[in-house]
Amino acid sequence: MGKLILAAASIAALTLVGPAAAQSPIVIKFSHVVATNTPKGLAAEKFKELAEKYTGGKVKVEVYPNSQLYKDKEELEALQLGAVQMLAPSNSKFGPIGVKEFEVFDLPYILPDLKTLRKVTDGPLGARLLKLLDSKGMTGLAYWDNGFKQMSANKKLVTPADYKGLKFRIQSSKVLEAQFRSLGVIPQVMAFSEVYQALQTGVVDGQENTWSNIYTQKMHEVQKYITETNHGYIGYVVVTNKKFWDGMPADIRAQCEKAMKEATEYGNGQSAKENEDALAEIKKTGKSEIIKLTPEQDAAMRKAMEPVYKDVASRVGQPLIDEFLKETRGATN
C-alpha cells in the first residue's frame, strides 16, 4: 500500500497553480510487465520520446518495465488509486475488475490476422469498448499489439489429447480458463513475472505466449517444445487514470494524444517484426523444438476449442461475440 499512497503527489501536481505549476513538469509514470525490447516495451519508449518532445519538456514520462513497480494483479489497482498514471495491460486484465467485454479478445481463433484485428480496434466497436473503462476511473487511449500465441510444454503438443492433465499458466481470464479446460488442462493463474521460474521448477508444465514474450523471458530455455498454433491473440489497452488525464491542461493533453497515436502506429508496426525476429532467435538456440501442425491437426485443435464460445457467452455477452464475429469472419457463431 505504501507505493500507492505515494501517488497522491503526482495527481496533486496537476492541480497546482502559479509559478510552481509552470516550473514543474507533469510526470507520467508508465508501468508495464514486459521487457523493453518487446512490442509493448518499444512502444512505451516511443511514447516517452514523443510526449516529451511535443510538450517541450512540460511532460516527463518515466517508463518502468519488467514489473519494476507492480505485478500483474497490482497494476490496475495502482492506476485507479493514482500511484501510476499509465499502463498497457493485456485485454484479459479487465475482466477481473468488471469489464468482462474485453475478454472477447481471448476467444480461441476469433482473430484470423492483424488486418482483421485493425477493423475491430480502429472501428466503432473498438471505440465503444474503450468507453466502458470510464466507469472504472480509467480513460482508454489506444490498442497495442503483441501478436499471436503459441503453446509450449516439455512434451510434444500435436493433438488435443496431448494437453490432457497438464498444468498451464494462464492470465486471469475466465475465457482462457474455459479454453484450457476444453483441452483437459489444469489452468493456473499466475503473474507474468513468475512464469519462467514456475516452468523451470515444474510448478506448471506449459504456457501460451507470443514469440517475443517467450524469447525475452527466456521461456524457450525451460520448455523443450513449442507448437506453432496461432490460436489466440495478445493485445494491450493503453489506459490512464481518468482524473489525471482530464485534469491535464488541454493543450498538453492534445500533444500527449498526438504522441500516443504515433507511438501506437510505431509499436504496432514493430509487433510482427519483433515476433519474427524472436522466432528466428529461438530457432538459433536449438533449446526448443518448434512443431508445425498439419492442416488436419490444426482443424482438430479448432474443433476441440469450439465449445468455449458457448461456455462463456453469458459472461462476455452473446450479442458482443456475434458482433465481433461479424467483423472478423463476416458471420455469427
N, C-alpha and C positions, 0 to 999 in steps of 0.2 A: 504494500500500500504506500510505502514511503515514496517510491518513484512517482506514483500517481499524484500525490499531493504537490510535488514539486512543480507540476504543470501549471498551477494557477498563475504563476508569474508570466508564463508565455501568453496566456489568454488576456491577462490583465494588461499586458503591454499594449494591446490593441486599443484599449480604452483611454490611454494617456493622451493628454492634450498639452499644447505649448511646446517649448523648446525640447523637453526630454523626448517627446514623441518624434520630433523632427530628426533628432540625432540618433536615436536607437533604431537599428534595422528590425524589421519584423522577422522573427525566427520561425521557420517551419521545420520541425523535427519530422523526418520521413523515415519510418522504421519498416524494415521488411525481414523476412526469414531466410532468404536465399543468398547465394554468393554474388559478388559484384559482377562477375563475368558470365552471368546468365541473362536472358532477355529482360527480366524484370530489373535486375541489378543495373544493367546498362541504361535502361530507360529512366530509372531513378536518377542516375548520374547526369544524364542529358537534361532532365528537368531542372536539376540544381544549376547546371551551367547556364541554361537559357533564362530561368527565372531571375537569377542574379544579374545577368546581362541586361535583360529587358527592363528591369526595375532600377537599373543604375545603382545597384547595391542596397536599395531600400528593403529588399528581402534577402535574408540569408537562409539557405537550405542546408540543414545538417542531415546527411544520409547515414543510417545505421543498419548495415546489412547483417546477415547471418545470425539473426536473433540476439544481437548485442544488447538490446533493451528488453525485449519481451518475446516469450514463446508464443506459439500459435493461439492458444486459448486466451492469453492475456491481452493480445493486441487490440481487439475491438473494444474491450472494456477501457483500456488506456486511452483510446481515441475519444470515446464517449465522455470520459472524465476530463479530457483536455490535457493529458500527460504527453501525448504526441499530437501533432496536427495533421499528419498524413500517413496513410497506409495503402498497401495494394494487396489485400487478402484475396485468396482464391474464392471463386464463386461459392464453393462449398461452405465457407465460414459463416455465411449469412443465415443459413437455416437454423442453427442453434440459437441465434438471437431473435428468431421470429420472422425472418423474411425468407420463408421457405421457397418462394418462387425461383430464387436463384439456383436452387438445386436441379432445375430443369437442365442446366448445362452438364450435370453429372450423368444423365441418362446414357447408357451404352449405345454407341453407334448413331447417336442422334445428329452429329455433325460430320458430314462426309469429307469436308475440306475447309480450308481457311477462307476461300472465296464465299462460300455459303455462310460461314460464320459472320463475315462482314455484313451480309444482308441483314442479319439479326441485330448485331451490335450497333451498326450505323443507322438503323431504321427506327421507326416509331416504337417497335416492340422493345428494343434496347433502351430507348429513352424512357419508356413507361416503367421498366424495371428499375432504373436508377431513381426515379421519383419515389419509389417505395421506401427508400432509405431515409427520406426526410423525417419520417415519424420516429426514427431511432437516433435522431440528433446528428445525422451524417448527411453530407452532400456528395453524391456520386459524380465524379468528374470524367472518367474515361474507362474504357475496356482495354486491357493489355493482354497480349497473347503470351503463352508459354509454348504450347504445342500439344501434340497428341501423345497419349500414354502407351507405354509398353509394359508387359508383365515380366517380372524376374523372380527367380527362385533357385534353389540348389538342386532342383530336379527338372527334367525337360517338361515343358508345358506345351502340349500339342493339341490334345483333345480336352473337352470339358471334364472328363473323368480324371484327368491328371491333377486337377485342382483339389479334389475331394480330400477333406481333412487337414489341409494346410492352414497355417495361421498367416494371415496377410495384414500388414499395416495399412490402415486407411485413414483418410481425413475424416473429421466428424461430419458425416453426411448420411442421412437415412437412405438416400438413393444409392450411395456407394455400398452401404451395408446390405441393401437388398440385392445389389448387383453381385456381390461376392457370395451371398447366401444361395443365390441361384446356381452357383458353381459348386456348392458344398464346402465352401471355405469358411473358416472361423475368422471373422474380421476383428481387428484390434485397433481401436482409435489411439493414435499416437502423434505427438508433436513432430514436425518435420526434422527438427534439430536432433531428435533422438533415434532416427531411423537407422543410421549407419551402425551404431552400437548395438541396436536390437537385432539387426541382421547378422552382425559379427558374432554375437553371443548366442544366437539361436532363439532369442525371445520370440521372434517371428521368423517364418520360413521364407516369406517373399513380400513383394510390394509392387505397386504400379506407379510409373512416373514417366516424365519426358526424358529424352536422351540427354538434354542439357543438365537436368537435375541429377540424373543418375551419374553422369560423369563428374560434375563439380562436387558432388557429395561423396564421390568415390564408392558408390554402391556396387559398381561393377567389380570391385576388388573383393567383395564378400558375397557375390552371387555367381554361381557357376554358369547359369543360363539366363538369357534374356530373349523372350519371344516377341517378335515384332507384330503386335496386334492392332495398334492404332485404334483401340476400342473406345477410347474416351478422350476428352479434351481437358487440359488445364488452362484456365484463363484467370485473370485477376480483374478486380474492380478497384480503381483508384478512388479512395474516399478521403474526405477531410472532415474535421469537426465543423458542424454546420454553424455554430455560434461564432467560431473563429473566422470562418470564411465570409459569413455575412457581415461581420464586424470590420473586415478589411476595407480600407479606402477603395472606392470604386475603380479608380484609375490603376491602382496597383493590382487589384484583383483581375482586371482585364488583361494586364500584362502577364500575370500568372496563368490565366486561362490560355493565352496565346502560347506560352511556354509549354503548357501541358499538351495542347493539341500537337505541337511539333515533336515533343518528346514521345508521344503516343505513336505518331507515324514512324518515327525513327525506331522505336523499340519493337513495334510490330513488324517492321521491315527486317529487323535483325533476327527475329524469332526463328524463322525457317533456317537461316544460315547457321545460327548457333547450334541448333539441333543436328543439322547435317555434320557440322564440324565435330560435335561431341560423339556422334556415332562413329565417325572415322577414327577418332582418338581411342575410343573403347576397343574398336577392332584391332588397332595397332598394339594395344597392351596384351591382347591374347588371353586376358584373365576371365572373360566371359564368352561363352559360345553364343552367337546370335542365331536364333532359329526363325526361319521364314515359313509361314503357314501356306499350304496349298489352298487353292480356291475352295475345295471341299472342306478342309479343316476350318477355314475362315467362316464358311456358311454354318458349320456345326456350332461354332462359338456364338455366332449371332442368334441362332435359334435357341441356344441354351439360356441366353440372357433376355430373350424377348418378353418373358413374363414380368420382368421388372417394371415395365411401363404400366401394367395394370396394378401391380403391387403398391406403387407409390402415387397413383392417380389422385387418391383422396388427400394426400399430403401436399403435393405440388399444384394440383388443380388440373382436371382433365381438359377444361377449355384452354388453359395455357399450353398444355402439351400439344393439343390439336393445332393451336396457332403456331407453335414452334415448328411442328412437323410440316405444316403448310408452307412455311418459309424455307425449311431445309430440304424437304422432299417433294413438295407440291402435293402432299396427300396427308390424310389424317390416319392415326393408328386405330 
